[in-house]
């Protein structure tokens, strides 16, 4: 080879650098210094180890690859002069064999893969000298190098990751398709070499190689993206995204105001990988800035490339699934940050757990942490949950904690108030938490300094009219001093006080605020409420107290426009049912108690605000029983309005009514009207006719029944309705005397039967609900949603101003498409698009998938497990039938009592063994399965073939020479009696062997039977049932099946078998 091809050198360099980027420096040095002989020696050493452990593998499958690699190295050597490229063809083999030797499954996969690669390698020993100076040939050699190194790169990534033994099976299954692509590419390049590498084919090879690589990389990206979407949908982490919460808290935080905590010696010990401070507890009073401190710590850890995952607990949402939701969120964050773990979760957990149960999540999370090495978990606000959930979560987190470097390092930080349940668990002797209290002297001093920075920043941004109120800034200085003295380390308290200054317009009010500042949150809340209640306009549409009660007692967070439409209905539904919807600025009267989140829901600024309104006895606060009466009445009135939409015949008129009418609260009312009615009735007791809720429920029943008769909807459904059960009767007992009781029972009934039914999609769930609902509410929900979807895409509606239509579309933009499974907590929250809803609804029904990675149903799946089982039995059954050619089938014999041939039965030691011919070595011990140069004698003097195949289990070897039929004894033990042993083989005597064929190999006949066996115990061998000379039925069945009758004392007695021979055979 006079000079190397530049294109070939470039291909080699690209492949080498891509592989080297994934290899550690230590392994690179090993690869550079590894010779081919080192690989052979290591393979032989590993084989000896496996043989000593009785786990020997067929190591001979590695020999073709090493032989072809040697031929390849001689040809490509000039291309690799001055580079470390060449040894990287075989050096990774040694490393990966050493790593996987203790994992037989992975070891077997690698040996098998190298055998397949060897099958596709070009026969370079034939073409090397002829094409040595051909640039095109050099290019093909470089492409072959690229194929081999690409496989090494993939395999190296598998075995060099943490916990690779656990992940190898699923990762390799996903790699099978890509591996087949590499084999096809290698085969094509080998074919080009065999065709002497013409220039056109070489150019086409380069193009095809690039196209195939790009195609499969794109396919892999699409598959991975699909798996990521599927797993994240399975985890169902909808709601506030933790990363968004961190961004919001960081945005509200002054720069460097939390650095004191990050530099704290306990925090630094928690951040490093030492065994100290595995459990850190940041405790402080409400509003002390714990969430902001956690957010700053998260940002610091991410900046320093520390694997940190976090969760901010909230009193909002479904409290019963709080711990499970936290685990799902942590796993979701891990998978989004380390997407290579998604395949394992998808193949192992997603398919085996249709629903991510807490038990499965607790099993999965440590496995993921083991793959990451070192991890930090931060959980804030656990005190906002119920005590039972607090206890469960802390117990789960303490089980995950680990400081064992051989497994993984996981340290946890908890931020919360000091509650009895949390304190009891975190002070346990088995694993006590390291406490950083914001009330201690040093920490309190640092906190006061941060509060001072916040006060300076806020006071510098006061409205312009403060210059007139306090020209010399004397009062402002007094305010600053009072804030620092009375804040007691509470950022929330300082923010609320500073918000009060915005509504001050006289020096007297300003001085009053300074003089009367309370030092605790509850007193401050009361002061703020009294101040808000006295503002003009605060009593419109029920005032501040009604807004607060709706936010406090709603079953889920209300969207802004839902709350405004609720306020448009008079309190308790008395008076006129139709009022104008108030403008959004009416909610400003409740600030600073409430805030609007990014999803337009209205919530309290802090969970302590809700605690205050639930516990306080101030006259401005609406009692819970009255609040529930208001919510129930408004929900029932919205249902009555909604039913009127079903009575109209003009769809366009319905659209106009929806845009103009107050139907924004209808989805919430459909989901929770029974819950609010039950909560009110439980506290109020008997509902008399004068009760406002009773009157509304009677109106609802009458409207529903009249409309049902008009639409003839009920038909025969009532006759086939399921009887009421005790659960319904208990929940609806206060309404048993009312006509609406049957309607409420029908709603609960359809919710229950849908929960029990596996609907394959939201569309099926909706259709099933409409078909089986005894009420009109399922139809109402469906038609209302369709109308909303129609209005969202319309550019104009007759008789509706465009501005009103745009405002309507804006109000429904984030909640238009609700989940169609009635029992889902997202059924009334809604989604912004049908695609998001479809992804969410997929969680309610999980398909089952085929476990064979190459099967198309591995990605398509089945709706039912029974269908999957049928598919697996049909297409992937482990039992395979090996057809036996007619030339080697044994002749059939008929059993009778006319002629006896004695068969030697097997010994006790032979029971249950496979019918391998005697004296033939088992496949696991044959010479060609070993790399060791150990001579193994073969029986009968014949040589075993290089490829020991099916012939080793037959009575002949097709590869041996044809013996003399006149002198060759018949080798089968089929008729092993003393007479048959002396017969010569006659091909005409046995019809199946009458055609010309390859003769059986010379195998020694079975040893002759002893001439005088020991006496048979007469009492223990009842050969005959009676003296009439007949066999028992059991003995006859055994003889027909070819089984021996008895075995006594370890000595094999011949068994009698009677065979009827034809007259020709007898002659």
N, C-alpha and C positions, 0 to 999 in steps of 0.2 A: 504494500500500500504506500504509494509514493507520497501523497499528501492527503490529509483528512478533508472531508467535505465540510465547508463552513456551516451549511444547513444541518448536517448531521451533528456537528459539535454543538450547535445552538440547541438542537433537540435534546441532546444529552445533558447540557447545562440546565435547561429548563426543568427537565424531569428530576435531576439530582437536587437542585435547589429547592424544589417543592417538597421533596422527601426530607431533605436535611432540615427544613424549617420546623418539622414536627419532632425531630430527634434531639434528645438532650445532649449536652456537650460530652458527658461521660460515654454515652453510647456511640457518639460519633467517633471518638478515639478508638473504641473497641472495633467498630466497623472498619476503620481504616487499616487496622493491624491484623485483621482476620484473614487467613488463607483458606483455600478450599479444603485442604487436609484437616484444618481445625474443625470444620463443619462435620466431616466424616467421623473424626475421632469423637466429637461430642455426641453425634448420633449413636455411635456404638456404645459409648458410656451410658447414655440414657436408656438404650435397649437393655443393657445389663441391669440397670436399676429397676426397670419395669418388670423384667423377668424375675428378679428377686422378690418383687412385691406381688407376683402372679397377676400382673396387669399388662402383659406383653401385647404390643400392637404390631401390625404388619408394617414394620419399618422399611421393608424392601420397596415400598411404594415411593420412598424418597430417593432411591438410587437413580432412576431415570432423570430426575431433575438435576441431581448433582453431576451426572455424566453429561447432560446437555449443557449445563452451565460451564463445564470445563471446555467443551467444544466451542461454545460461544465466546469464552474469554480469549481463546487463541485468535479468533477472527477479529474481535472488536478491540483488541489490545492497543493497536496503533491509534485508534480514535481516542483512547483514554490515556495516552502518554502524558505524564506530567500532572495528572489529576487523580483524585481518590475514587473516581467513579466505579472502577471495575469491581473492587471488592464488595461494593454495595449490592451486587447481584446475588451473592450467596451469604454474606455476613449476617444479614437479618435473620436468616434461617436458624442459625445457631442460637441467637438470643431468644427467639420466639419458642424454639423447642425447649430451651432451659426454663423459660417462664411457665409454659403450659404443661410441663411434664407432670405436675401435680394435679392438673385438671384434665382428666382423660377425655371428657367430651370436647373441650377446646383443642386438645392435642390431636384427637382424631380428625377434627375438621381441618386443621392446618395440614396434616399429612395428606389427607384426601385432596385438598386444594393444590398442593405442590404436585401431586400425581397428575391432576388434570392439566396443570400448566405444562408439565413435561410432555403430555400427549400432544399439545399444541405447538411445542417448540419446533422451529425449522431444523432440517437435517443439514446443519452447517458443515459437518465433516465431509459432505459430498460436494458442496458448491463453493466452499471458501476459496480454494486456490483459483477457480475459474473466474470469480467475480471480485477478486481482492482489490483491484484498482478502479472498480466501477463506483462512481459517485452515487448513483441511484441505489446500488447495493448497500452502500454505507448509510444512506438515509433509512433504508429498511431496518438495518441493524440498530440504528438509533431508536426507531419506533418500537422494535422488540424490547430494547432496554427500557423505554418509557412504560411499556405494558407491565414488565416484571416489577419495576420499581413502584409503579402505582399500586400494585397488589401489596407489596411490602409496606407501603405507607399506610394503607388502610388497616392491614393486620397489626402493624405496630401501634397505631392509635388505639386499637381495641385492647391490647394486652398491657399498655402502659398507663391506662387510666385507673383511678382508684376503684376498688370493688369490681374489677373487670370480670371476676368469676361469676358474679351475679348477673351482670349486664351482657356477658358475651353471647348468650343464646339468642336474646332478642335482637341485639345489634347485628349479629352475623346473619340472622334470618332476613333482616332488612337489606343486608349487603349482598345477598345471593344474586339478586337481579343485576346489580352493578358488576359483580364478579363474572357473571355470564357474559356481560358486555365486554369485559377485558379478555375473556377467553375467545370470544368471536373476533375481536380485534387482533389478538395474537395469531389465531388460526388464519386470518386473512393475510397478515404479513408473512406468515410461513408459506402460504400458498404463492405469494409473490416471489419468495426466494426460490421455491421449487420451479417456478416459471422463468427463472434466471433474471427476474427483476427488470422487466422492460420499462422504459422511461415513462410511458403513458400510465402503466399500472402503478408505478411509484408515485407519480403525481396524484393519481386518483386515491392512492392509499393515504397520502397526507391529508387530502381533502376529506375523505371518509372518516379518518381518525379524528379530525377536528369536529366534523359534524356529529359523529357518534358521541364524542366527549361532551360537546355542548348540549346535545339532546338529552343524554342521561343525567347531566348535571342539572338541567332544567327540570327533568322529570323528578329527580331527587328533591329538588327545592319545592316542587309542587306537592309531592307526597308528604314532605316534612311539614309544609304549611298546613296541609289538610289535617295531619295528625295533631298539630298544635291547636288548631281551631277546635277539633273534636275533643281533645283533652280539657282545654279551658272551658268549653261548653259543659263538659261532664262535671267539672269542679264547681260550676255555677257560682262565680264570684261577682255577680252583678251587684250594683250599689256603688257607694263611694269608693273610688280607687285609692288605695293607700298612698300612691305616689302623688296624686292630686292633693290629698290632705297635707302631705309634707310640704308641697310647693306653697299652699295657702298659708301654712304656719310660718314658713321661712319668709314669705312676703311680708307678713305682719310683724316680723321680728327685726329689731334693730341689729345692724351688723356688729359682730363680735360680742354681743351681749350675753351669749351663753358659753363663751370660751373658758370661763372659770370652771365650769363643770367638766368640759372636755379635758382640761389640764389637771383635773383632780387626780390625786395619786390612786384612788380606788378605781376611777374610770380607766386610767392608763393600764392598771393591772388587769382590768376586765378586757381591754382591747388586745393585749398581747396573748401569746399562745401558752403562757405558763399555766400551771394547775391552780392558780389562785383566782379568787373572785369568780367562780363559775356561775354564781347566782347573785345578781346585784339588784337591790331594791331601792328605788328612788321614791321617797315618800314625802308628802307635804299636804297642806290644807287645800281645799278647792280654790281654783283660780290662781295658784302659785306659779303657773308657767311650766308645769311638768310636760305638757304636750309640746310646747315650743322647745324645751330642752331636748326632748327625744328627737324632734325633727332636726335640730342642729347636730346632734350626735349621728343621726343617719347620714346627713350630708357629709360630715367629716369622715365617716367610715367609707362611704362610697368614693370619696375623693382619694383616699389612701388604698383603694383596691381591696378592701375588706369585704368579704361576703356577708352582707348584713340584710336581714329581712325583718319586716316590722308589721305591726297591726295596731290600729287605733280603735279600741272598743267604744261602743256608743250605746246609749239607752234606747236609741231609735231602732226600729225593725223588730224582727221576730226573735225574742229573747230565748226561746226554747232551743234554737239551733245555734246559739252564740259560739260555744266551743268548737263545734264542727265547722262553722263559718270561718273561724280564725285559722284552723288547720288548712282548710281549702285555700284561703288567701295566701298563707305562707308557701304552700306547695306551688300555687300558681305563680308566685313571684320567682321561685327557684327555677321553674320550667321556662319562664319567659327570659330569664337571664342566662340559663344554661340549656339551650334548646336541644342539645344532643341527648339529653335525658328523656325527652318526650317519647322517643320510640319505645323505651323500656316501660314507661308508665302506660303507654297506649296498648302495647302487646300483652303486658302481664296483668295490669290492674283494671284498665278500662274494660277489657273484654270479660274479665272474671267477676267484676263488681258493677252491675248495671247502675247502681246508686252508690255514690262515694260515702259509705258508712264511716262513722267515727273510728271503728275498729280497723277498717282498711287503711284509713288515713294515718292512724298511729303506727301502723306497720310500714307504710310507704315512706313517711317522713324520715325516719332514721336511715333507711336505705339511700335516700337522696343525699342526706347529710354525709354519709360515709363516702359518697362519690365526690363531694366537694372538699373534704379535708378539714377546713377550719371555717366556722360559721358563727355569726352573732345574731341573736333574735331579740327584738325589742317589742314589748307589749305595753301599751299605754292605756290607762283608763279602765282597768279591769274592775274597779270599784263601782262602775256604772251598771254592772250586771247584777243579777240576783245572787245571794250568798251561795246557793247550791252550784250555780255555774262558776262562780269564783273558785270554789273548792275543786271542782272537777278539772278546770283548766290548769290550775296550779299543780295539781297532781300529775297531769299529763306532761306539762312542761318540765317538771323536775325529773321525769323518767327519760326525757330526751337529752338532758344535760350530760355531757361527757368531756373529760379532759385526758382521755387515753389517746395518745398520738398514734398508736397502732390501729385504732378504729377511726375515730374522728374527734375533733374538738368543737364543741358547741356550748357557748355560754349565753345565758339569758339575762335580760334586764327587765324588771317589772317597775312600772311607774303608776302610783295610785295613792289614794288617801290611806290613812292608817285605820282600817276597819278590823273588827274582831276576828272575822274569818280569815282575812289575808294575813294578819299578824300571827295567828295561831299556826298557820301552815308554814310561813317563812321563818319561824323561830324554832322549827323542829331540830332536834339534836342530830338526826341522821344527815341532814344537809342544810345547815343554817345559812340564811342569806346575809350578804354583806350590805349594811344599811347606810345609805347617804340621805340624811334627813335635811330638808330645807329649813327646818326650825332650829337647827344647831347654830352655835355662835358663828363659826367660820363660814359655813354655808349661808347663813342668814345675812352676814355682812356682805358677801358677794352678791346675794340676791338684792339687797337694798341698793347696792351700787348700780345694778342693772335697772332697777326701778327708777333711780334718779336720772339715768340716761333717757328712759321713756318719758318721764315728766318733762324734762327739758325739751325733748323733741315735740311733744304735744303742745306745750305752752307757747312754743315759738310759732305755732301754726293756728293761733286763735283768730276768730273773726276780726275784721277791721274795726268794728264798733267798740272793741275792748280798749282801744287807745283812748276813746272818749270817756269810757267808764273809769279807767285807771291810768291817767296820763303819766304818773310817775312810777307805775308798775309796782307800787307798794303792796297792793292787795294780791297781785299775782305772786309776789315773793312769799306772802303769807300762805297762799294756797299751796305753793310748792313745799314749804316747810310742813304744813299740816298733812299733805299727802304722804310725805316720807315718814312722818311719825305714826300715822294711823293706818297705813297700808298693811302692816304686819306681813309683809312678803307676798301680797296678793296682787298680781298684775290685773286680774279681772276687776277687782275693786277699784283700782286706779283708773282703768278705762271707763268704767261706768260713771265715776265722779267727773272725769273730764268731759264726758258726753253731756252731762248736766249743764256745763258752762255754755254750751251752744245756745241754750234757750234763756239766757240771762240778759236782761236789757236795762238793769238799773244797778247803781252801786250798792243799794241796800240789799238787793237779792244776792249780789256777789259776796257781801260780807256775811250774810246769813248762811250761805253755803259753807263758808270757811269756818264759822263758829259752830255749826250744827252737824259737821261731818261725823257719821257713825263709824265705828271701827270694825264692825263685823258685817258680813255679807247679808244676813237675814234682815237686819235693821236697815241696811242700805236698800235692799229690795223693797221693803215696806215704804220707805221714804220716796223711792222712785215711783212706785205704784200710786201713792197718794198724789204725787205731783202730776203724773200723767192723767189721772182721773179728773183733775180739776181744770184741765185745759179745755177751752171752747172747742166743740165739735167732737169731743171724745166719746159722747154718748150716742152718736149717730149709728144706726143699724145695730144697735145693741151695745155699742161702745167697746172700750178696751177690755172690760171684763169678759164680754162674749167672745171676742177674738182669742183671748188667752184660754178660755175654757175649750174652744174648738181645737186649738193646737195641743192642749194638754190631754184631752180625752179621746181624740180621734184614734181609730184602730191602726192607722198608718199615717206617715207625714202627708199633709195635704198640699197640693200644688196651689200656687198663688191664686189662680183663677177659680179653682174649686172652692177655696175659702171665701172669695168675693161672692160667688154665686150662693154659697150657704148663708152669707150675711143678708142677701137680698130677700130671704124668706123671714117673715117676722118671727120673733122668739116664740117657741112652742107651736108655731104654725097658726097662731090666732090672728084674727083680722084678715086682711086681704092677702091672698097667696101670691100675688104678683106685685113685686116692687122692683124698682130699677136697681141694676147691679152697681154697687159703689165703685168708685175709681180706686186704682191701686194705692194712691197716696193715703187712703184711710189707714192702711197698715202701719204707716209711719208713726201713728199715735202710740204704738206699742213698743217702739224702740226706746231704749236699748235692750229690751228683753228678747226680742225675736230678730231673726235674720233670714235672708233668702239665700238658699244654696244654689249651686250651679245648675241643678236640675229643676229649678223654680219651686222647690218645696220650701215651706215656711217652718222653721224649727227654732227652738230656744238657743240662745247663744251659749248656754252652759247647762249641763244636766242639773246643777244646783238650783237653777231657776225653776225647773219643774218640781223639784223636791220642795221648794218654798211654797209654790202654789198648791201642792197637794196637802201640805201640813198646816199652812197658815189659816187662821180664823178671821182674817180681816174682812170687814163687810163688803169690800169691793170685789172679793173673790167669789165666784159662783160655786156653790156646793156641788159635789159630784152628782147627786141624784137629779138636781135640776139641769145640770149640764147634759146628762144622759137623756133626759126628757127632751131637751132641745135638739140634740143630735138625732134621736129616734124620730121625732116629729118631722124634722126637715127631710130626713131620708124617705119617710113614707110619702110625704107630699111630692117629692121628686119622682117616686115610682108612679103615683097617680098621674102626674104630668106625662111621664114617659109612656104609660099605657094609652094615652090619648093619641100618640103617634101611630099606634097600630090600627086605630079606627079610621084613619084617613085613607082615601082611595087614590089621592093625587100625590105621587112621589115628589114632584117639584114643590108642591105646597109643604110637604114635610121638610124639605131642605130649607125652605124659607123660615119655617117655624123653628127649626133647630138653630139657625143662625140668630134669629131674633129672640128666641126663648131662653130660659135659664135652665139648660140641660147639662151644664158642665159637671154637676155633681152626680149625674145619673149613674155612671159606672161605679162610683163609690157606694151609692145607695143600693145598687143591685147586689153588691158583695157583702155589705155589713149591716143592712137594715134589721135583720133578725138578731144579730149580736147586740146592737144598741137597745133594741126593744127588750131583750132578755136581761141586759144589765140594769136597765131602769126598773123593770118589773121585779127583779130580785130584791132591790132595795125598797121599792115602794109597796110591794105586796099586791093585794087585789086591785084590779083595774075596773072601777065602776064606770057607769055610762057617762058621768060628768067629767071623767078624766079626759084631757085633750088628746092624749095618745090613743085612748080607746075610740074616740070619735074618728080620728084619722085612720085607724086600722079598719073600722067599719066602712068608711068611704072607700078604702083600698079594696076591700073584699067585694063591695057592691060593683065598683067599676070593673074589677077583674071578671066577675061572673057575667055581667052584662056583655062585656066585650067577648068573652069566651063563647057565649051563646050566639052572638052575632057572627063570629068567625067559625063556629062549629069546630073548635079546636080540640075539645076534650074527647069527644067521641067515646070510644071504648077504653080509653086509657085509664079512667078512674076505676073501671070494673076489674082491670088486671093489676091495679096498683098493689104494691107490697104493703102488708099490714104494718101499722105503726109499731115501733119497738119501744122498749123502756127508755132508751137514751133520748129519743125525741120527746116522749111524754114528760120526762124529768125536766128537760130544757124548756119546753113550751107549756109547762103546767099552769103558769099564770094566765095563759090565753086559752085554756081548754074550754071555757064557757063562751068563747067568742066565735063568730062565724069564720074569722080569718085563720083560725087554728088549722083547718084543712089546707089552706094555701101555704102556710108556713111549713107544715109537714111535707107537702109536695116539694118545696124548695130543698129542704134538708135531705129528702129521699134521693133526688136526682144528684145532689152533690156526693152522696155516699156511693151510689152505684157507679158513678164515673170514676171515683177514687179506686174502686175495686177492679175496674175494667182497664185492660192494656190497650189503649187507643194508640194507633201507630203514628198519628200526627194530630196537630191542633185542629185541623179541618175535620178529621174523623171524630174527635172529642166533641166538637161543636155540633156536628150532625147527630151524634148519638144523644147529646143532651136535648136537642130540639125534639127528637123522636120520642124520648122517654120522659120528658118533663111533663108533669101533670098541670103545670102552670104556663102562663104566657111569658114568663120572664126570660127564658132562654131565647125565644124568638125575638123579644124586645132587645136583648143585648146584641144579637147578631145583626138585626136590621139597623140598629143605631150605629154600630161600628161601620157597617157598609156605607151608611149615609155620611159619616164623618170622612171616610176614605174618599168618597166621591167629591165632597166639598173641598178637600185638600188639594185636589188636582184641577179643580175648575178655575178658570180665569175670571169668570163672571157668573152671577146668578140673577135671574130676572127679579126685579123689585128689591134687590139688595145693593146698596152702595158699595163700590169697590173698596172704600176705606174700611167699611164694616166687615167685608169678606176677608180683607188682609188681616184685620185684628183677630177675627175668628180663627183663621189659619195659624196665626202666631200663637194663640192660646192653646191650640191642640197639637202643635208641632212636635212636642216631646212625649206625648202620651196617647197618640192616636190609635196605636195598634196594641191591644191588650192580649195577654196570654189567654188562650181559649180553654185551658184546663181550669175548671171552677175552683178547685181547692188550692190553687197556687197563690202565693202572696203577691205575685206580680200580675194577677188577673185584672186589677184595676189601676195599677201604676202605669202600665203601658210602655211602649217602645216607640222610637222615632221612625222606624221603618219596618216593613214586613220581613226583611232579611234578618234583622236582629231578633224579631219575635220568633222566626222559624228556628234560629240557632238556639234560642232559649227553650222552645218547646221540645226540641230534641232531647233535652235532659229528662223529660217526663217519660220517654219511651226509648230504651236503649236497645239497639239491634245487637245480635250476637254474630260473631265473625268466625270464619274458618281459621284454624291455627296454622295451616300450611301457607307459608309466605308466598309461594309461587301460584297459588290458586287465586282466581279472580274474585272469589267470594271472601278472600282475606280482606278486601277493601269494600266490597258491596255489602256483605253480611246478610243475615236473615232476620225476619221479624219474630220468629219463634224458635226456641231451642230445639223443639222436636224436629223442625225442618233441618236445622243444622246437623242433628244426629243422623237423620236419614242421608243427608249429603255426605257426611263423613264415612258412614258405612258403605255407601255406594262407590265413592271415588277415592277414598283415602284409607281403606281398610288395611290393617296391619297384616292380615292373613292373605298371602299371595299364593296362587296355585301355579306350580311349575309343571308344565306339560311334559310327559315322558314320551319320547318317540316310540312308535310301534315296534321298531326293531329291537328295543331292549325290554319290552314288556314280557313278564313271565307268563307262561301258559296257564290258563284256568284249569282247575281240577275240581272234580265232583267227589264229594265225600260219601262213602258208603261203608258197608260192613263186609264187603266181599274180598277186599285186598288190603293188607296192612303194610304201611311203610313207617318205620320208627324215626321220629324227628328228635334230635337232641335238644331239650329245652335249655333256655338261658339259666345262668346261675343267679343267686340272690343279688350279687353285685351288679348284674346287668340290667336289673329291673329299672324301667323308666329311662334308660339311655337311648340315644338315637341309634338308628340301625346303620351305623358305619361299618363297612366291611372290616373283618378282623385283620389285624396286623398292618393296617394302613394308617399312617400317622394322621392325627387330626389336623385340620387346616391351621390352627394356631401354632403348630410345632413343626411345620414343614420347612425345609431349608430355604425356599425362595421367600418366606415371610421374614427372614432375618438378615441383618447386615453382618452378623458374626460369622467368621470363616470356620464353622464347625461342621465336619463331615457327618452326615446322618445316613446310616445304612437303609436301604430300601428292600422290602421283601421281594422274593422271587427273582432278584437279580435285574430288575428293570429300573430305568431312571424315571424319576418323577418329572413331568413336563414343567417348563418355566412358569407357565400360567396354570396353576392348579385349579381346575374348574370342576364342572359337574362330573367329569369322568372319574374323579377320585372316589365317588360314592357308587360307581357302577361296577359291573363284573368284568369290564374290559377297558382297555386304554386305546383310544383310536390312534395314538401317536406311535405305538410300537409296531414292530415288524410282524407280518402275518406268520404265525407258527404253523407247523405241520398238523393238519387236522386229524391225521391218523394216530398221532402220538400224543396230542395235547389232551389232557383230561378236562372234562367239563368242570369249570371252576366254581360253580354255584353250590351253596350248601342246601339248596332247595330239597334235594333228595339224598340227604347224607346218611345213608345206611351202609353197612359194611359191604353189601353187594354193589351198590351204586358207586362206591368209591373206586372200584376197579373197572368200571365201564369207560369206554372211549367216547369222545364227543362225536356224534353223528349229526350233521346239520339237517339231514332229511328226517331224522326221528322227531325233531322239535319243529313243528310247523312255523312258529314265529321267526325262527332263525334259518328258514329254508332259502331265503334270498341271499345273494352274494352281499357280504358286508365285511367291515373290518372285524377281525376276530378278537376274542377276549384276550386280555393280557394274562401271562402266566402267573397265576397266584396260587400259593400253596393250598392244597385241599384241607378241609377241617381234620383235626386229629381223629384217629380211629377210636371207636368206643372200646372200653375195656371188655375183655372176654367174659369176665365173671364179676358182675357187680355185686356188691354186698347184699345180703338178704333183705328183702323188703318187709317192713313191719306189717304183719297181716292185719292188726287191729286198726292201724292208722291209715290204711290205704283201701278204702271201700270202692274198688274199681267198678263193681256191679251193684246195681240197686237190689237185685234179688238173684235167685238161682236160675232165672229163665234166660240168662245170658245177654240181657239187654243193657245198654247204657242209660243213665239218667238223662233227663232233658237238659239239665245244666251242663253235663259232660258233652252232649251233642252240640250245644250252642258254642261251647268253648272250642271244640274241634273245628266247627265251621268258621270261626273267626281266626283260626290259626294260632290259638293260644295254647300254652302248655297246661297240663292238668294240675300237677302237684310238684313240689320239690321237698325232699326230706333230707334232713341232716347235712345240708350243703352239697349233696350228691345229686347230679342230674340223671333222672331216669328217662329213658325214651318214652315218648308219648305215642299212643296208637292212633294212626290216621288211616282211614279206609278210602281208597281211591278206585273209582270205576274206570277201567281202561277200555278203549274201543278195541274191537277185534284186530284191527290192523296194528294197533300199538302192542297188543299182547303177542302177536306173531313176531 
